[in-house]
Amino acid sequence: MNIDWQQVCLNLRRHKPLTQVAKEVNCNYYTLVRISHGRILEPTFMAGLRLLDLHLKLCPERHKNIKF
């Protein structure tokens, strides 16, 4: 399964400013901006886990069809 990190950041941005997201996931704000613009393809492993956790909390409807 591939993760579209750009879409993850854009979805989160619909719920909170990326400055707030960066604080919550302990990630650099500019890194999230670059990911949302497609200039960085993926975050570090730990930042990615925290982003996915926040995404699951804020965008649960986007996780309904995922099968593990």
Backbone atoms as SQL, in Angstrom:
CREATE TABLE atoms (id INTEGER PRIMARY KEY, chain TEXT, resi INTEGER, resn TEXT, atom TEXT, x REAL, y REAL, z REAL);
INSERT INTO atoms VALUES
  (1, 'A', 1, 'MET', 'N', 0.846, -1.181, 0.000),
  (2, 'A', 1, 'MET', 'CA', 0.000, 0.000, 0.000),
  (3, 'A', 1, 'MET', 'C', 0.890, 1.241, 0.000),
  (4, 'A', 2, 'ASN', 'N', 0.663, 2.120, -0.947),
  (5, 'A', 2, 'ASN', 'CA', 1.395, 3.378, -1.013),
  (6, 'A', 2, 'ASN', 'C', 0.578, 4.469, -0.352),
  (7, 'A', 3, 'ILE', 'N', 1.257, 5.344, 0.344),
  (8, 'A', 3, 'ILE', 'CA', 0.595, 6.453, 1.024),
  (9, 'A', 3, 'ILE', 'C', 0.844, 7.718, 0.226),
  (10, 'A', 4, 'ASP', 'N', -0.207, 8.430, -0.076),
  (11, 'A', 4, 'ASP', 'CA', -0.109, 9.715, -0.763),
  (12, 'A', 4, 'ASP', 'C', 0.061, 10.783, 0.317),
  (13, 'A', 5, 'TRP', 'N', 1.312, 11.060, 0.666),
  (14, 'A', 5, 'TRP', 'CA', 1.600, 11.986, 1.762),
  (15, 'A', 5, 'TRP', 'C', 1.130, 13.399, 1.447),
  (16, 'A', 6, 'GLN', 'N', 1.182, 13.775, 0.190),
  (17, 'A', 6, 'GLN', 'CA', 0.688, 15.086, -0.203),
  (18, 'A', 6, 'GLN', 'C', -0.799, 15.199, 0.144),
  (19, 'A', 7, 'GLN', 'N', -1.563, 14.173, -0.186),
  (20, 'A', 7, 'GLN', 'CA', -2.998, 14.187, 0.108),
  (21, 'A', 7, 'GLN', 'C', -3.252, 14.154, 1.610),
  (22, 'A', 8, 'VAL', 'N', -2.441, 13.421, 2.347),
  (23, 'A', 8, 'VAL', 'CA', -2.578, 13.388, 3.804),
  (24, 'A', 8, 'VAL', 'C', -2.438, 14.806, 4.359),
  (25, 'A', 9, 'CYS', 'N', -1.403, 15.520, 3.922),
  (26, 'A', 9, 'CYS', 'CA', -1.196, 16.895, 4.411),
  (27, 'A', 9, 'CYS', 'C', -2.324, 17.827, 3.978),
  (28, 'A', 10, 'LEU', 'N', -2.778, 17.667, 2.750),
  (29, 'A', 10, 'LEU', 'CA', -3.880, 18.520, 2.275),
  (30, 'A', 10, 'LEU', 'C', -5.165, 18.241, 3.044),
  (31, 'A', 11, 'ASN', 'N', -5.431, 16.967, 3.344),
  (32, 'A', 11, 'ASN', 'CA', -6.621, 16.622, 4.125),
  (33, 'A', 11, 'ASN', 'C', -6.535, 17.218, 5.530),
  (34, 'A', 12, 'LEU', 'N', -5.376, 17.098, 6.140),
  (35, 'A', 12, 'LEU', 'CA', -5.208, 17.647, 7.491),
  (36, 'A', 12, 'LEU', 'C', -5.367, 19.160, 7.481),
  (37, 'A', 13, 'ARG', 'N', -4.858, 19.792, 6.431),
  (38, 'A', 13, 'ARG', 'CA', -4.944, 21.248, 6.324),
  (39, 'A', 13, 'ARG', 'C', -6.397, 21.732, 6.243),
  (40, 'A', 14, 'ARG', 'N', -7.293, 20.877, 5.783),
  (41, 'A', 14, 'ARG', 'CA', -8.713, 21.253, 5.750),
  (42, 'A', 14, 'ARG', 'C', -9.295, 21.368, 7.157),
  (43, 'A', 15, 'HIS', 'N', -8.675, 20.681, 8.103),
  (44, 'A', 15, 'HIS', 'CA', -9.176, 20.668, 9.477),
  (45, 'A', 15, 'HIS', 'C', -8.424, 21.616, 10.405),
  (46, 'A', 16, 'LYS', 'N', -7.142, 21.794, 10.134),
  (47, 'A', 16, 'LYS', 'CA', -6.299, 22.628, 10.996),
  (48, 'A', 16, 'LYS', 'C', -5.218, 23.277, 10.139),
  (49, 'A', 17, 'PRO', 'N', -4.737, 24.437, 10.576),
  (50, 'A', 17, 'PRO', 'CA', -3.589, 25.020, 9.869),
  (51, 'A', 17, 'PRO', 'C', -2.368, 24.100, 10.008),
  (52, 'A', 18, 'LEU', 'N', -1.527, 24.076, 9.000),
  (53, 'A', 18, 'LEU', 'CA', -0.350, 23.214, 9.060),
  (54, 'A', 18, 'LEU', 'C', 0.589, 23.596, 10.201),
  (55, 'A', 19, 'THR', 'N', 0.544, 24.840, 10.647),
  (56, 'A', 19, 'THR', 'CA', 1.362, 25.216, 11.812),
  (57, 'A', 19, 'THR', 'C', 0.923, 24.425, 13.032),
  (58, 'A', 20, 'GLN', 'N', -0.376, 24.261, 13.202),
  (59, 'A', 20, 'GLN', 'CA', -0.906, 23.482, 14.324),
  (60, 'A', 20, 'GLN', 'C', -0.616, 21.996, 14.152),
  (61, 'A', 21, 'VAL', 'N', -0.773, 21.498, 12.948),
  (62, 'A', 21, 'VAL', 'CA', -0.470, 20.097, 12.662),
  (63, 'A', 21, 'VAL', 'C', 0.997, 19.814, 12.992),
  (64, 'A', 22, 'ALA', 'N', 1.882, 20.707, 12.576),
  (65, 'A', 22, 'ALA', 'CA', 3.318, 20.528, 12.826),
  (66, 'A', 22, 'ALA', 'C', 3.601, 20.434, 14.324),
  (67, 'A', 23, 'LYS', 'N', 2.965, 21.264, 15.106),
  (68, 'A', 23, 'LYS', 'CA', 3.155, 21.219, 16.561),
  (69, 'A', 23, 'LYS', 'C', 2.641, 19.908, 17.135),
  (70, 'A', 24, 'GLU', 'N', 1.493, 19.468, 16.672),
  (71, 'A', 24, 'GLU', 'CA', 0.878, 18.253, 17.211),
  (72, 'A', 24, 'GLU', 'C', 1.664, 16.990, 16.878),
  (73, 'A', 25, 'VAL', 'N', 2.279, 16.963, 15.713),
  (74, 'A', 25, 'VAL', 'CA', 3.021, 15.760, 15.318),
  (75, 'A', 25, 'VAL', 'C', 4.528, 15.922, 15.501),
  (76, 'A', 26, 'ASN', 'N', 4.932, 17.047, 16.069),
  (77, 'A', 26, 'ASN', 'CA', 6.349, 17.312, 16.337),
  (78, 'A', 26, 'ASN', 'C', 7.178, 17.208, 15.062),
  (79, 'A', 27, 'CYS', 'N', 6.750, 17.985, 14.073),
  (80, 'A', 27, 'CYS', 'CA', 7.404, 17.988, 12.769),
  (81, 'A', 27, 'CYS', 'C', 7.607, 19.446, 12.355),
  (82, 'A', 28, 'ASN', 'N', 8.580, 19.680, 11.528),
  (83, 'A', 28, 'ASN', 'CA', 8.848, 21.016, 11.038),
  (84, 'A', 28, 'ASN', 'C', 7.720, 21.483, 10.115),
  (85, 'A', 29, 'TYR', 'N', 7.228, 22.681, 10.358),
  (86, 'A', 29, 'TYR', 'CA', 6.146, 23.254, 9.555),
  (87, 'A', 29, 'TYR', 'C', 6.520, 23.307, 8.071),
  (88, 'A', 30, 'TYR', 'N', 7.731, 23.731, 7.779),
  (89, 'A', 30, 'TYR', 'CA', 8.147, 23.874, 6.387),
  (90, 'A', 30, 'TYR', 'C', 8.240, 22.523, 5.681),
  (91, 'A', 31, 'THR', 'N', 8.536, 21.486, 6.418),
  (92, 'A', 31, 'THR', 'CA', 8.532, 20.142, 5.843),
  (93, 'A', 31, 'THR', 'C', 7.116, 19.784, 5.397),
  (94, 'A', 32, 'LEU', 'N', 6.125, 20.078, 6.243),
  (95, 'A', 32, 'LEU', 'CA', 4.734, 19.787, 5.880),
  (96, 'A', 32, 'LEU', 'C', 4.288, 20.610, 4.680),
  (97, 'A', 33, 'VAL', 'N', 4.709, 21.848, 4.613),
  (98, 'A', 33, 'VAL', 'CA', 4.381, 22.688, 3.457),
  (99, 'A', 33, 'VAL', 'C', 4.987, 22.090, 2.190),
  (100, 'A', 34, 'ARG', 'N', 6.254, 21.671, 2.276),
  (101, 'A', 34, 'ARG', 'CA', 6.907, 21.074, 1.101),
  (102, 'A', 34, 'ARG', 'C', 6.230, 19.774, 0.684),
  (103, 'A', 35, 'ILE', 'N', 5.801, 18.984, 1.653),
  (104, 'A', 35, 'ILE', 'CA', 5.071, 17.749, 1.329),
  (105, 'A', 35, 'ILE', 'C', 3.752, 18.097, 0.651),
  (106, 'A', 36, 'SER', 'N', 3.039, 19.081, 1.191),
  (107, 'A', 36, 'SER', 'CA', 1.737, 19.452, 0.616),
  (108, 'A', 36, 'SER', 'C', 1.872, 20.025, -0.793),
  (109, 'A', 37, 'HIS', 'N', 3.048, 20.566, -1.126),
  (110, 'A', 37, 'HIS', 'CA', 3.296, 21.082, -2.475),
  (111, 'A', 37, 'HIS', 'C', 3.938, 20.044, -3.383),
  (112, 'A', 38, 'GLY', 'N', 4.235, 18.859, -2.837),
  (113, 'A', 38, 'GLY', 'CA', 4.826, 17.804, -3.638),
  (114, 'A', 38, 'GLY', 'C', 6.328, 17.917, -3.815),
  (115, 'A', 39, 'ARG', 'N', 6.983, 18.811, -3.080),
  (116, 'A', 39, 'ARG', 'CA', 8.431, 18.978, -3.209),
  (117, 'A', 39, 'ARG', 'C', 9.208, 17.973, -2.366),
  (118, 'A', 40, 'ILE', 'N', 8.588, 17.458, -1.315),
  (119, 'A', 40, 'ILE', 'CA', 9.139, 16.349, -0.533),
  (120, 'A', 40, 'ILE', 'C', 8.119, 15.224, -0.660),
  (121, 'A', 41, 'LEU', 'N', 8.591, 14.029, -0.951),
  (122, 'A', 41, 'LEU', 'CA', 7.664, 12.932, -1.217),
  (123, 'A', 41, 'LEU', 'C', 7.155, 12.236, 0.031),
  (124, 'A', 42, 'GLU', 'N', 7.954, 12.216, 1.109),
  (125, 'A', 42, 'GLU', 'CA', 7.492, 11.540, 2.316),
  (126, 'A', 42, 'GLU', 'C', 8.218, 12.087, 3.542),
  (127, 'A', 43, 'PRO', 'N', 7.558, 12.010, 4.690),
  (128, 'A', 43, 'PRO', 'CA', 8.174, 12.468, 5.934),
  (129, 'A', 43, 'PRO', 'C', 9.088, 11.381, 6.508),
  (130, 'A', 44, 'THR', 'N', 9.754, 11.705, 7.607),
  (131, 'A', 44, 'THR', 'CA', 10.509, 10.672, 8.311),
  (132, 'A', 44, 'THR', 'C', 9.528, 9.639, 8.852),
  (133, 'A', 45, 'PHE', 'N', 10.044, 8.486, 9.240),
  (134, 'A', 45, 'PHE', 'CA', 9.185, 7.403, 9.695),
  (135, 'A', 45, 'PHE', 'C', 8.304, 7.829, 10.873),
  (136, 'A', 46, 'MET', 'N', 8.895, 8.393, 11.912),
  (137, 'A', 46, 'MET', 'CA', 8.123, 8.758, 13.110),
  (138, 'A', 46, 'MET', 'C', 7.128, 9.880, 12.812),
  (139, 'A', 47, 'ALA', 'N', 7.533, 10.850, 12.038),
  (140, 'A', 47, 'ALA', 'CA', 6.601, 11.918, 11.663),
  (141, 'A', 47, 'ALA', 'C', 5.452, 11.348, 10.842),
  (142, 'A', 48, 'GLY', 'N', 5.761, 10.390, 9.976),
  (143, 'A', 48, 'GLY', 'CA', 4.720, 9.756, 9.169),
  (144, 'A', 48, 'GLY', 'C', 3.709, 9.016, 10.027),
  (145, 'A', 49, 'LEU', 'N', 4.191, 8.298, 11.033),
  (146, 'A', 49, 'LEU', 'CA', 3.268, 7.611, 11.945),
  (147, 'A', 49, 'LEU', 'C', 2.352, 8.597, 12.661),
  (148, 'A', 50, 'ARG', 'N', 2.931, 9.680, 13.135),
  (149, 'A', 50, 'ARG', 'CA', 2.114, 10.682, 13.842),
  (150, 'A', 50, 'ARG', 'C', 1.136, 11.372, 12.901),
  (151, 'A', 51, 'LEU', 'N', 1.547, 11.620, 11.660),
  (152, 'A', 51, 'LEU', 'CA', 0.637, 12.212, 10.679),
  (153, 'A', 51, 'LEU', 'C', -0.532, 11.280, 10.382),
  (154, 'A', 52, 'LEU', 'N', -0.229, 9.987, 10.215),
  (155, 'A', 52, 'LEU', 'CA', -1.301, 9.028, 9.946),
  (156, 'A', 52, 'LEU', 'C', -2.252, 8.896, 11.126),
  (157, 'A', 53, 'ASP', 'N', -1.714, 8.936, 12.340),
  (158, 'A', 53, 'ASP', 'CA', -2.553, 8.866, 13.532),
  (159, 'A', 53, 'ASP', 'C', -3.493, 10.071, 13.602),
  (160, 'A', 54, 'LEU', 'N', -2.954, 11.259, 13.359),
  (161, 'A', 54, 'LEU', 'CA', -3.785, 12.464, 13.360),
  (162, 'A', 54, 'LEU', 'C', -4.794, 12.418, 12.215),
  (163, 'A', 55, 'HIS', 'N', -4.377, 11.937, 11.068),
  (164, 'A', 55, 'HIS', 'CA', -5.280, 11.831, 9.917),
  (165, 'A', 55, 'HIS', 'C', -6.442, 10.900, 10.238),
  (166, 'A', 56, 'LEU', 'N', -6.151, 9.793, 10.904),
  (167, 'A', 56, 'LEU', 'CA', -7.210, 8.857, 11.285),
  (168, 'A', 56, 'LEU', 'C', -8.209, 9.518, 12.235),
  (169, 'A', 57, 'LYS', 'N', -7.717, 10.353, 13.139),
  (170, 'A', 57, 'LYS', 'CA', -8.594, 11.042, 14.093),
  (171, 'A', 57, 'LYS', 'C', -9.437, 12.120, 13.415),
  (172, 'A', 58, 'LEU', 'N', -8.817, 12.875, 12.504),
  (173, 'A', 58, 'LEU', 'CA', -9.522, 14.014, 11.895),
  (174, 'A', 58, 'LEU', 'C', -10.288, 13.662, 10.623),
  (175, 'A', 59, 'CYS', 'N', -9.882, 12.611, 9.937),
  (176, 'A', 59, 'CYS', 'CA', -10.490, 12.240, 8.661),
  (177, 'A', 59, 'CYS', 'C', -10.878, 10.763, 8.650),
  (178, 'A', 60, 'PRO', 'N', -11.648, 10.291, 9.616),
  (179, 'A', 60, 'PRO', 'CA', -11.952, 8.852, 9.679),
  (180, 'A', 60, 'PRO', 'C', -12.699, 8.347, 8.451),
  (181, 'A', 61, 'GLU', 'N', -13.443, 9.213, 7.784),
  (182, 'A', 61, 'GLU', 'CA', -14.200, 8.789, 6.600),
  (183, 'A', 61, 'GLU', 'C', -13.286, 8.355, 5.463),
  (184, 'A', 62, 'ARG', 'N', -12.064, 8.811, 5.462),
  (185, 'A', 62, 'ARG', 'CA', -11.118, 8.457, 4.402),
  (186, 'A', 62, 'ARG', 'C', -10.454, 7.101, 4.654),
  (187, 'A', 63, 'HIS', 'N', -10.738, 6.505, 5.796),
  (188, 'A', 63, 'HIS', 'CA', -10.120, 5.230, 6.161),
  (189, 'A', 63, 'HIS', 'C', -11.113, 4.061, 6.123),
  (190, 'A', 64, 'LYS', 'N', -12.339, 4.306, 5.735),
  (191, 'A', 64, 'LYS', 'CA', -13.379, 3.268, 5.761),
  (192, 'A', 64, 'LYS', 'C', -13.078, 2.089, 4.838),
  (193, 'A', 65, 'ASN', 'N', -12.531, 2.348, 3.659),
  (194, 'A', 65, 'ASN', 'CA', -12.356, 1.292, 2.657),
  (195, 'A', 65, 'ASN', 'C', -10.972, 0.638, 2.696),
  (196, 'A', 66, 'ILE', 'N', -10.166, 0.982, 3.677),
  (197, 'A', 66, 'ILE', 'CA', -8.829, 0.406, 3.758),
  (198, 'A', 66, 'ILE', 'C', -8.920, -0.969, 4.402),
  (199, 'A', 67, 'LYS', 'N', -8.348, -1.951, 3.737),
  (200, 'A', 67, 'LYS', 'CA', -8.346, -3.325, 4.272),
  (201, 'A', 67, 'LYS', 'C', -6.910, -3.710, 4.589),
  (202, 'A', 68, 'PHE', 'N', -6.728, -4.308, 5.732),
  (203, 'A', 68, 'PHE', 'CA', -5.389, -4.729, 6.168),
  (204, 'A', 68, 'PHE', 'C', -5.239, -6.218, 6.038);
